[in-house]
Amino acid sequence: MKNMWSKLKMRLPAIILLAATLLFWGIYDRYEPAGPVLLDSPELSGAFRMSGDVTRTNGVFRLHVPAGGKPAGARFHISGALDYPFIRIQGRIRTDEVVRGRHVWNSARLSVIQRDQEGRRVVGNDQLHSEFGTVEWTPQQDEFEMLPEASEVELVLHHSGTSGTAWFDSVSVQPVKIKTTYRWFKTLFCILWLGMGFLYFHRCRLDRRRLRILILLNVIVILYGTLMPAEWIAAVPQKGKEVFLRTAHRMKTDAKPKVKKQAAPNPDAEAERHRKEEKMLGQLDQLVTNAHGMGHFILFASLCFLVYCSAALEGQHSLYYLKVAFDLLLFSGVTESLQYLTGDRTPGIHDWLLDVYGMITAFLFFLAVRAVLIFVRRPGRS
């Protein structure tokens, strides 16, 4: 018991700093207002494009999609948004039996779309958390960087599920900027966690493990993925999106008849083009999400397996594996909390659970490999 308490005390500094990181960055707002509100509870008459069943009563938008019906949505121009570095979108969403489509984005959501001078979509972070199923009023808030290529910005209320009803309330757009104090707090926490890393490098004897090189390489890859800015993660799929949008725009231009007098634009055809465009972009986003999840699972599974293999080679006691399991869970929580320090990423319980699933899978695989080796080496076998 005394030995267990001493082991817990050894990990207490990391536990305290982890709790402080989650608590502080969970309530600290790194942004402050940078100008007047640009859009606040807009009227339906202010929408420049609508589709499907959209109504507004007492300031609340209602988007309904009957079974087999077409998606519902409303789009609003955000005038003056490009005069500021960031804008904050706020609102509340409630859903009633919204059936999500094939992809995650086929649901009820608030989106921000930026377009260039030719009307092409500028790729960037453009979507808040989406809702589906039956959910009571849920607040939504996110900040979006205004891209230099953009010439106009749109706010989109969209329900692209296969059926159900979604309500949007208290929708507003506020220009914001990053607080000066944010950089000081970020630097402070970076120094504290760097010092903690040096402390536990020796406390956990990482320099004396049998598989220390492989373990350290695995840890470095995890930390690199943790501290990587979101814009780096999205760089590859964004290039894919840009290629897709350029190709689609070129095909649209080439398809126009070369006559002096062209037919009036068809709103339905334009809406269908935007729908196909969003579908393709949504599929690319889904691909990134899946790859991100697999990365969490694989990296923590490999780390867990290497640590347990190293412990087995060192001839550690059976209770040692419980301590290692706790350390790995703690390390997973720490890596998630460090995402607050990237500036554009936040920790998520879903990612942490993927880490845990990876560790459980690796532990079971380790037990199976160990059992096979014990059976093979059993005395009396030829």
N, C-alpha and C positions, 0 to 999 in steps of 0.2 A: 504493500500500500504506500509506504514511504517512497519507494522507488518510482511508483506511478505518479505521485504528487510532484516529485522532482522533475520528471519528464514533462509534466504539464506546465510547471513553472518555466521550464526552458523555452516553451513555445508561447508563453503568455505575451511577450512583447509583440510578436507577429499577430496574435489574436486581437490585441488592443488596437494596433495600428490598422488592421483590417476593419474592425468595427468603426474606428474614427473616420476612415476613408469613405466607407459606405454611408455613414451618417452625415458627414459634412457635405460630400458631393451630391448626396441625395436631396438635400434641401437648399444647397447654394445655387443661385441663379447666376450664371456667368454672363448673362446679357442684361442690358438696360435700354430703355426707350431711346430712340435716336431721332424721333420726329412725331408728328401727329398721326393718328389712326388713319389708315388709307381706305379701309373698307370695314363697315360695321353693320351687321344684320341687313344685308342688301335686299332690295325689293326684287321680286321675280321679274318685274318689267325691266330691271337693269341688266338682265342676262342677255348676252349677245347671241347665245345659242342654247337651245333646249332640245331634249329628245325624250320620248317616252312619257309616262304619266308623272308629271311634276306639278305640285301645288304648294301654296304658301298660306298659312293661316296663323294669325297672331305672332308673326315673326318666326314661325317654325316651318321648315321645308319638309314636304312629304314626298318621297320617291317610291313609287310602287311598281313592281314588276310581276304581272300575272304569270302563272305557269305557262311556259312556252312563249311568253311575250318578249318584247325587245327591251334592252337596258334603258334606264332612266337617268337623266343627268342635266345639269345646268352649269353654264360657264360664265364667268364674270371677268372683265378686264380689271387689273389692279393698276390703276394710274399712279405714277410717281414711284413705283417700287424700285425701279432701276437707279434712283437717286441715292440709294442707301446700300450698304454692304450686305445686310441681312434683313429678312422679314420674318416675323413670327406669325404663324397661322394658329388660331385658337377656335375651338368649337366643341359642341357636344353631339354625340351620335347615339341614337337608340334604334334597335332593330327588332323586328318581329318576324320570326320564321324565315329569315333570309337564308336561302340555300346557296352555299358557295358553289361556284362553277368548277371547272377543271383545274384552274390555277388559283393561288392564294389571292391574287388581285381581283378575282371575280367575286366581289363582295361589296359592302358599303364602305366608302372611303372619301376622304378629302385629299385632293391632290393640288400640286402647283406645277404648272407647265410654263416653260420659257421658250420663246420662239425668236428666230432671227428675222432679219429684214425681209427675207423671202418666204416667211411663214413656216419654215422648217423647225422642227422641235430641237431645242438645244439640250443635249443629254446632261443630266445631273441628278442630284438627290431631289425627288419631286413628289414623294408620297408619305403621308402620315399612316399611322397604324390603321388597319382595316378591321371591320367588324362583320360577323355573320352569326347565324343562329338567332336566338332571342336574348337580347342584352338590354338591360336598363340603361338610363342615361349615363354615358361614359365620357369624361372630358378628354379632349385631344389637344395636344400642343406640340409644335415642332418649329425649328428655325431652318431657313433655307438661304443659302448663299446666292446672291445675284451674280450671274455669270456675265463676263464682258461681251460675249457673243450675242447676248439677248437684246432684243429691241422691244419686246412686249412680254407681259407676264399675265397668266390666267389662273384664276382660282376655279377649281372644278369640284362640284358635288356630284358624286357618281354612285349608282347602284347597278353593278354589272353581274349580280348573281342571277341564278336561273329563276328565282321567284322570291316573294316576300316583300316586306315594306321596311323602309329606313327613314328616320327623321333626323334632321340636322337643325341645331339651335345655337344661338349666340356665336355665330360665325363672324370672325373679325380678322383683320390683317394689320399688324403693327410693325413699323420699321424699328430695328434694334441694332445695337453694336455691342462688342465684347467689352466688359468692364476692365479697367486697368488692374484692379486687384486680382483678377483671375490669373494673370501671369505670375504674380507673386505667390499665390496659394499653390498653383501648379508646380512652381519651382520648389517650394517647401516640401510638398509631398514627394516629389521626385527624389530629393536629397534623402528624405527619411526612408524611402523604400530602397534606395541604393545602399544606404548604410545597413538596412536590415538584410539585404542580400549578402553583403560581406560577412555579417555576423553569423548567419545560418550556414554559410558555405563551410565554415570551420566547425560549427556546432553539430551539423549533420554529417561531418567527416566526408564530404563529397570528394575531397582530394585523395581519399584512401579507399574508395569503393573498388571492387574488382572490375566492374564494368563502367568505371567513372567517365571514360572518354565518350562512350555511347550515351550515357545518361546526361552528361553535360551538353552534348550536341542536341539531344532531344529537348532539353530545357531551353536552350538558346533559340531553337526553332519556335517553341511555344511562345516565348517572350517576344520574339520578332513578330509573330502573328498577332499577339495581343496588342502591342504598341504601334502596329502599322496603322496609319491614318486611313479612314474610310475611303478617301478619294483614291488611294493607292489600290485598295481592294477592288474598287469599282472600275479601275482603269481599263482592264481587259474587256469586260462586258460593255463598257461605254464605247470603246472603239468599235465593237460589234454593232452597237446601236447606231453609231454615227454612220457606219458603212451602210447599214440597212436604210436609214433615213435618206441618205444621199441617193442611194439606188432607187428608192421609191419616188423621190422627187424628180429624178431624171426620167424615170419611166412615165411619170405623170406629164412632164413637159413634152416628151417625145410623142406622147399619145394625142396631144392637142392638134386639131386640124389646122393646117397652115392656110387660113383664110382671113381676110380682113375683118369680117364681122363674125364674131364668135357667139355661140348661144349663151344665154344667161346661166350663171352657175346653178347647179342643182343642189339644194341643201341636203337632200337625202343622200345623194352620192358623196357629198363632202363628209357627212356624218359617218357613212359607211367606211370611207377612207380612214378617218380618225379612229374608228373602232378597230380596223385591221392593224393600224399602226400601234395602238395601245396593246393589242393582243400580242404582237410580236415582241414589243418591249417588255411586256409582262412575263413572257416565256423566258427571256434572257435574264430578268431579275430572279425568276424562280430557279434557274440554273445556278446562279450565283449563290442563292440561299442554300440550295442542296450541297454545293461544293463547300460552303462555309461550315455547314453542319458535319459533313464527313471529315473535314479537317479537325474539328474539335474531337470527334470520336476516335479517329485514328491516332492522333498525336498523344492523347492521354492514355489510350490503350497501349501504345508502344512504350511510353514512359513507365507505366505500371508494370508491364511485363519485364522490362529491363531491370527495374529496381528489385522486383521479387527474384529474378534470376541471380542478380548480384548477391542478394541476401542468402540465397541457397548455396552459392559458391563459397560464401564466407562462413557457412555453417551456423547461421543465426538461429536463436531459439524460436519456437513456434509463436510465442507472444510478440516477438519482434514484428511479425507480419501485421498484427493489429495496429501497432504504433505506426508502421509505414502507411497503412491504409488511411489513418487519421492525417498523417502528414500530406499525403497526396490530395485528400479532400481539402485540406487547408490551402495547399498550393493552388488548387483549382479556384477556390474562392478569391485568393489573392490576385491571380491573373485576370479574373473577371473584373475585380475592383480597379485594377490598373487601367482599364479601358477609359475610365473617367479622365485620365491624364492625356489622352490623345487629342482631346478637343472636339472631336466629332463622332465619338462612339460612346456607348453606355453599356454597362453590364446587363445581362439578361438571365433569368432563371432557366430559360430553355437551353441556352448554351451550357450552363453549369450542369444541367441534367444530362446533356450529351457527353460531357466529360465523365460524369459518374457512370453512365452506361458503358463507356469505353473502358473504364477502370474495372468494372464488374466483369465484363467480357474477358479482359486480359487476365484477371485473377482466376477465373474458371478455366481458361486455356492453360494457365500456368499449372494449376492443380492437375489437369489432365495429362500434361507433358510429364510432370513429376511422377504421377502414378505409373505411367508407362515405363519410365526409366527405372523406377524401383522394381517393377515387375520383371523387366528385362534382366536386371542385375541380381535378381533373387538367387541365392545359393541353390545349387542343384540343377539349374538350367544349363543345358549344353550350349 
